[in-house]
Amino acid sequence: MVDQGALSSDKRVMASTTLTPNIEDIVPAVTDAPGGEANMRQLIALRWLAVGGQFGTIMVVYFGMGVELPLAPMLATIAGLVVLNLVSIASLRRGAKVGNREIFLALILDNAALTALLYLSGGATNPFIWLFLLQVVLGAVLLDRWSVWVVTALSAACFVVLLLTHYPLVLPPKFAVGLFDLYIFGALTSFLLIAVLLVFFVTRINDNVRASDASLAQLRQQAAEEDHIVRMGLLATGAAHELGTPLASLSVIANDWSHRPELAAFPDLAEEIEDVRIAVERCKAIVTGILTSAGEVRGEKPEVTRLTAFLDEIAQEWRQRSGEQSLHCDINIGEDIAIVSDIALQQVIWNVLDNAFEASGKPVELTARRIDGELLLSVTDNGPGFDEGILRNIGKPYRSTKQRQGAGLGLFLVINVMRKMGGSLVAANRPAGGAEVVLALPIEAIAWNGRAQA
């Protein structure tokens, strides 16, 4: 069963040491959360509704009911709200950050516009005076504590001012008899309007809050996973330091034995000693690789190469360990580019190739393409495919069908390395049989741009 999740003892651990979670990786994600921008968009939508409702009401009252209103200043106030919306939309499109200050200012301006319109249409005698409560509720939902109290105090102050002074609303004689009834009808309309707007707006804000909570939960999960990887990396580097001295001693002993003349009479023993010496050298190379890549995405001495040469070298080295017929390559990336040789990416590709070959026992295929600024690496095999449980929990540690301690870390490490480099991984079963793992990596993550020397 292709699991793509087992961690080999020699070449998998190096990838884990390349991930060191920095607080800078988490803080930007939180400060750039979509909550503020989404809330501002809700305010803009609500303001458009207010503009349409206010304009329609003024037209009906002025032309339909014959009520004298200062039409020019009222329409100018509505035009000001339109300009405010257009400015807000342009600011959002430029990617401006939206926080408490911006939303607070928007509510203050809305409050000022409402006060101006009510002042020009009867002040506190206008039943739509209760729209001030909508501003208070919006502030309570969207703003910090101090800002809410400022909005509340300002709304109350505006109410008092409108009680004391306002432009009188003169009704035609036909409405004079039923003035109280007319006020009750206006109050009912105001109540229904506030209720509908509150339900509409607060439910949308709750959706934004839930989306922000989900984003924060994902960030916490990512931080926990990276902490897990860092612990593994520290363990690997500590073990590498501890193994360095005994491996050096074994290398010296094996080298001395291989030069003893007595071994000429025992060719089988001499061959076994040579195998031991090669194995020790291999272990030393692995330890050196762990220490070189520890704590860095790129090694201490990055090398500039071509992308095609980098992929060819990865494939050739993997064939040397797994057999010349173990891998079929199809590298077609179009125009070749200069890149920085990245040990993390090399370990990721080897990791996926190892697991695909282990699962199928047949030659696997590596395909490389460059599409829209991304390097797409596809590894396919002819094995039985992924278990459905593995696909559902792709990228979670210790999710494996292999019954051995430590199994299930391969894809966990691969996904986190890809995420650290700005890429992604997709795994699926092929309709014709077997499995496919696609690695998508932005070219700019490994492209040589002259800054690697800094």
C-alpha positions in Angstrom: 0.0 0.0 0.0 1.5 3.4 -1.0 1.7 5.3 2.2 4.3 7.9 1.3 4.7 8.3 5.0 7.6 6.3 6.3 10.8 8.0 7.4 14.0 6.3 6.5 16.8 6.5 9.1 19.3 8.1 6.8 17.9 10.6 4.4 14.5 11.7 5.9 15.7 13.3 9.1 17.7 16.0 7.3 14.5 17.5 6.0 13.1 17.9 9.5 16.0 20.0 10.6 15.3 22.6 7.9 12.2 23.8 9.6 12.6 26.4 12.4 9.3 28.1 13.1 9.9 31.9 13.6 7.4 34.2 15.2 7.6 36.3 12.1 6.0 33.4 10.2 3.0 33.4 12.5 2.4 37.1 13.3 2.0 38.3 9.7 -0.6 35.6 9.1 -2.6 36.8 12.2 -2.3 40.5 11.4 -3.3 39.9 7.8 -6.3 37.9 8.8 -9.4 38.7 6.6 -11.7 39.8 9.6 -11.0 43.5 9.4 -11.3 43.7 5.7 -14.4 41.5 5.6 -16.1 43.7 8.3 -15.3 46.9 6.4 -16.9 45.3 3.3 -20.0 44.6 5.4 -20.1 48.3 6.5 -19.7 49.3 2.8 -22.6 47.1 1.8 -24.7 48.4 4.7 -23.9 52.0 3.7 -25.1 51.3 0.1 -28.4 50.1 1.6 -28.6 53.2 3.7 -27.9 55.5 0.7 -30.5 53.8 -1.4 -33.1 53.8 1.5 -32.4 57.5 2.4 -32.6 58.6 -1.2 -35.8 56.7 -1.8 -37.4 58.0 1.4 -36.5 61.6 0.6 -38.0 61.3 -2.9 -41.2 59.8 -1.6 -41.6 62.3 1.2 -40.7 65.3 -0.9 -42.5 64.5 -4.2 -45.0 61.9 -3.1 -46.2 63.4 0.2 -45.5 67.0 -0.6 -43.5 67.6 2.5 -41.1 70.6 2.3 -37.5 69.5 2.9 -34.1 71.2 2.4 -33.4 69.0 -0.6 -30.0 70.3 -1.6 -28.2 69.8 1.7 -29.8 66.4 2.3 -28.8 65.1 -1.2 -25.3 66.6 -0.5 -25.1 64.5 2.6 -26.0 61.4 0.8 -23.5 62.2 -1.9 -20.9 62.4 0.9 -21.8 58.8 1.9 -21.3 57.7 -1.7 -17.9 59.3 -1.9 -17.0 57.7 1.5 -17.9 54.3 0.1 -16.0 54.8 -3.1 -12.9 55.9 -1.1 -13.2 52.8 1.1 -13.5 50.5 -1.8 -10.5 52.0 -3.5 -8.5 51.7 -0.2 -9.4 48.0 0.1 -8.4 47.3 -3.5 -5.0 48.8 -2.7 -4.6 46.3 0.0 -4.8 48.8 2.9 -4.9 47.2 6.4 -8.2 47.5 8.2 -8.2 47.6 12.0 -10.1 49.2 14.9 -9.1 52.7 13.9 -10.5 52.5 10.4 -13.8 50.9 11.4 -14.1 53.4 14.2 -13.7 56.4 11.8 -16.2 54.8 9.4 -18.8 54.6 12.1 -18.1 58.2 13.3 -18.7 59.4 9.7 -21.9 57.4 9.4 -23.1 58.9 12.7 -22.3 62.4 11.5 -24.2 61.8 8.2 -27.3 60.4 10.1 -27.2 63.4 12.5 -27.1 65.8 9.5 -30.1 64.1 7.8 -32.1 64.0 11.0 -31.3 67.6 11.7 -32.7 68.6 8.3 -35.9 66.5 8.7 -37.4 67.2 12.1 -34.6 66.1 14.5 -35.8 64.0 17.5 -39.4 64.2 16.2 -38.3 62.1 13.2 -39.1 58.4 14.1 -35.9 57.3 12.3 -34.0 58.9 15.3 -33.7 55.3 16.6 -31.2 54.4 13.9 -28.6 55.7 16.3 -29.1 52.4 18.1 -27.9 50.6 15.0 -24.6 52.5 15.2 -24.2 51.6 18.8 -24.8 47.9 18.1 -22.4 47.9 15.2 -19.8 49.5 17.4 -20.3 46.9 20.1 -19.8 44.1 17.6 -16.9 45.5 15.7 -14.9 47.8 17.9 -12.6 47.7 20.9 -14.1 48.6 24.3 -13.0 52.2 24.4 -14.2 52.8 20.9 -17.6 51.4 21.6 -18.1 53.9 24.5 -17.0 56.8 22.3 -19.6 55.8 19.7 -22.3 55.4 22.4 -21.5 58.7 23.9 -21.4 60.4 20.6 -24.8 58.9 19.6 -26.4 60.0 22.8 -24.9 63.5 22.4 -26.3 63.7 18.9 -29.7 62.7 20.2 -29.7 65.4 22.8 -28.6 68.0 20.2 -31.4 67.0 17.9 -33.9 67.4 20.8 -32.7 71.0 21.3 -32.2 72.2 17.7 -33.3 71.0 14.3 -34.8 72.1 11.1 -38.6 71.9 11.6 -40.5 69.4 9.7 -43.7 71.0 8.3 -46.3 68.5 7.3 -49.1 69.3 4.8 -52.6 70.0 6.3 -53.8 66.6 5.2 -51.4 64.9 7.6 -52.0 67.3 10.5 -55.0 65.4 12.0 -53.2 62.1 12.0 -49.8 63.4 13.2 -49.5 60.9 16.0 -50.6 58.0 13.8 -48.0 59.1 11.2 -45.3 59.1 13.9 -46.3 55.6 15.0 -46.2 54.4 11.4 -42.7 55.9 11.1 -41.6 54.3 14.3 -42.8 50.9 13.1 -41.0 51.4 9.8 -37.8 52.4 11.8 -38.1 49.3 14.0 -38.5 46.9 11.1 -35.6 48.5 9.3 -33.3 48.3 12.3 -34.3 44.7 13.0 -33.7 43.6 9.4 -30.4 45.4 9.2 -29.2 44.0 12.5 -30.1 40.4 11.6 -28.4 40.8 8.2 -25.3 42.5 9.5 -24.7 40.6 12.7 -25.1 37.2 11.0 -22.6 38.2 8.4 -20.2 39.4 11.1 -20.6 36.1 13.0 -19.6 34.3 9.7 -16.5 36.5 9.6 -15.7 35.7 13.3 -16.1 32.0 12.6 -13.8 32.3 9.6 -11.2 34.1 11.7 -11.4 31.5 14.4 -10.9 28.7 11.8 -7.9 30.6 10.4 -6.4 31.0 13.9 -7.0 27.3 14.7 -5.2 26.4 11.5 -2.3 28.7 12.5 -2.1 27.0 15.9 -2.1 23.6 14.3 0.7 24.7 12.0 2.7 26.1 14.9 2.3 22.8 16.8 3.4 20.8 13.8 6.5 23.0 13.2 7.3 22.7 16.9 7.1 18.9 16.6 9.5 19.1 13.6 11.9 21.4 15.4 12.1 18.9 18.3 12.8 16.1 15.8 15.5 18.3 14.2 17.1 19.0 17.5 17.1 15.3 18.3 18.6 14.5 14.9 21.4 17.1 15.2 22.2 16.0 18.7 22.4 12.4 17.6 24.6 13.4 14.7 27.1 15.2 17.0 27.2 12.1 19.3 27.7 9.7 16.4 30.5 11.7 14.8 33.3 10.5 17.2 32.5 6.7 17.2 32.0 6.8 13.4 35.4 8.4 12.9 37.0 5.8 15.1 35.3 3.0 13.2 36.5 4.5 9.9 40.1 4.5 11.1 39.9 0.9 12.4 38.2 -0.3 9.2 40.8 1.5 7.1 43.7 0.0 9.1 42.3 -3.5 8.8 41.8 -3.2 5.1 45.6 -2.6 4.7 46.8 -5.6 6.8 48.8 -8.0 4.7 47.4 -11.0 6.6 44.0 -10.4 4.9 45.5 -11.4 1.5 44.9 -15.1 2.5 41.3 -14.4 3.4 39.7 -12.6 0.4 36.1 -13.1 1.7 37.0 -11.4 5.0 38.8 -8.6 3.1 35.6 -8.0 1.1 33.5 -7.9 4.2 35.9 -5.4 5.8 35.6 -3.2 2.7 31.8 -3.4 2.9 32.1 -2.2 6.5 34.4 0.7 5.5 31.9 1.8 2.8 29.0 1.6 5.2 30.8 3.6 7.8 31.7 6.3 5.2 28.0 6.3 4.2 27.0 6.9 7.8 29.6 9.7 8.1 28.2 11.4 5.0 24.6 11.2 6.4 25.7 12.7 9.7 27.5 15.5 7.8 24.4 16.2 5.7 22.3 16.4 8.9 24.7 18.9 10.5 25.0 20.9 7.3 21.2 21.3 6.8 20.4 21.8 10.5 18.4 25.0 11.0 18.6 26.3 7.5 16.4 25.9 4.4 19.6 26.1 2.3 23.0 24.9 3.4 25.7 27.1 4.7 27.4 27.2 1.3 24.6 27.3 -1.3 25.6 26.4 -4.9 24.2 28.0 -8.0 23.2 25.5 -10.7 20.6 25.1 -13.4 17.2 23.7 -12.7 17.5 20.9 -15.2 21.0 19.9 -13.9 19.6 19.9 -10.3 16.7 17.6 -11.2 19.0 15.3 -13.2 21.4 15.0 -10.4 18.7 14.2 -7.9 17.4 11.5 -10.2 20.9 10.1 -10.9 21.9 9.9 -7.3 18.6 8.2 -6.4 19.1 5.6 -9.2 22.6 4.8 -7.8 21.0 3.7 -4.5 17.8 2.1 -5.9 18.9 0.7 -9.2 19.3 2.1 -12.7 15.9 0.8 -13.8 14.1 2.0 -10.7 13.2 5.5 -12.1 11.9 6.9 -15.4 12.3 10.7 -15.7 10.4 13.1 -17.9 11.9 16.6 -17.4 10.4 19.3 -19.6 10.5 22.7 -17.9 10.9 24.8 -21.0 13.5 27.6 -20.6 16.2 26.5 -18.1 16.9 28.9 -15.2 19.5 29.3 -12.6 18.6 28.2 -9.1 20.2 27.7 -5.7 20.8 24.0 -5.0 18.4 23.3 -2.2 19.1 20.3 0.1 15.6 20.5 1.5 13.9 20.1 -1.9 16.3 17.3 -2.7 15.3 15.4 0.5 11.6 16.0 -0.3 11.9 14.5 -3.8 13.9 11.5 -2.5 11.4 11.0 0.3 8.5 10.7 -2.1 10.5 8.5 -4.6 11.6 6.2 -1.8 8.0 5.6 -0.6 6.6 5.2 -4.0 9.3 2.6 -4.9 8.9 0.8 -1.6 5.1 0.5 -2.1 5.1 -0.7 -5.7 8.4 -2.5 -6.0 8.4 -1.4 -9.6 9.9 1.5 -11.5 8.4 4.8 -10.6 8.1 7.9 -12.8 9.2 11.4 -12.1 7.7 14.2 -14.3 8.8 17.8 -14.0 6.9 20.7 -15.6 6.9 24.5 -15.2 3.5 26.1 -15.4 2.6 29.7 -14.6 5.7 30.4 -12.4 5.4 27.0 -10.6 7.6 23.9 -10.7 5.3 20.9 -10.7 6.9 17.6 -9.8 4.8 14.5 -10.2 5.8 11.1 -8.8 3.6 8.1 -9.9 3.8 4.4 -9.2 2.0 1.3 -10.2 1.3 0.0 -6.7 -2.1 -0.6 -5.0 -2.6 3.1 -4.2 -3.3 5.1 -1.0 -5.5 3.8 1.7 -8.6 6.0 2.0 -7.8 6.7 5.7 -4.3 8.0 4.7 -5.8 10.3 2.1 -8.3 11.7 4.6 -5.5 12.5 7.0 -2.8 13.5 4.6 0.1 15.3 6.2 -0.7 14.3 9.8 2.1 12.6 11.7 2.1 8.9 12.4 -0.7 8.1 9.9 0.6 5.0 8.3 -0.4 1.5 7.3 3.1 0.3 8.1 3.4 -1.5 11.4 6.6 -0.2 12.8 7.6 2.5 15.3 8.0 6.0 13.7 6.2 5.1 10.5 4.0 7.8 9.1 6.3 10.8 9.3 7.3 11.0 5.6 4.4 13.0 4.2 4.2 15.0 7.4 7.8 16.2 6.9 7.4 16.7 3.1 4.2 18.8 3.5 5.8 21.0 6.1 9.0 21.5 4.1 6.9 22.4 1.1 4.7 24.8 3.1 7.8 26.4 4.5 9.1 27.0 1.0 5.7 28.4 -0.1 4.6 25.2 -2.0 2.0 22.5 -1.6 1.4 18.8 -2.0 -1.5 16.9 -3.5 -1.8 13.1 -3.2 -4.4 10.9 -5.0 -5.0 7.5 -6.4 -4.9 7.2 -10.2 -8.0 5.8 -12.0 -5.8 3.3 -13.9 -4.2 2.1 -10.6 -1.3 3.3 -8.5 -0.8 6.6 -6.7 0.4 10.0 -7.7 2.0 12.7 -5.5 2.3 16.2 -7.1 4.6 18.8 -5.5 3.9 22.4 -6.5 6.7 24.9 -5.7 7.0 28.6 -6.7 10.0 29.0 -9.0 11.0 32.1 -7.0 11.5 30.0 -3.9 14.6 28.4 -5.4 15.5 30.8 -8.3 18.9 32.5 -8.2 18.4 36.2 -7.8 21.7 37.3 -6.5 20.5 37.5 -2.8 21.8 34.1 -1.8 25.3 35.6 -1.4 24.1 38.0 1.2 
